[in-house]
Amino acid sequence: MKATSRLLLVALIATGIATLAGCANHPELRPYTAAETRELALESLARQGLPYQEFQQRKAALLSASQQPQGLADAAPVASQAPRIKG
């Protein structure tokens, strides 16, 4: 009986350690790509239950916004940011 109890105890401890070790391995987080972000936005839009015309308008807005270069619309030209030198 003692051998069976010992074997069962060792098996339970090994299972517990294996379970806890598995929980410690989290995948590395990474930022979403532009395509993934667009796809998530379209999926969210599809779940909102909007009327067809409003859905199409918002979808067109999402798709047109995703085709513009990110960060360039708000940036001012470099020449206007350069300091003026009096000479």
Order of alpha helices (4+ residues) and beta strands (2+ residues): alpha-alpha-alpha-alpha
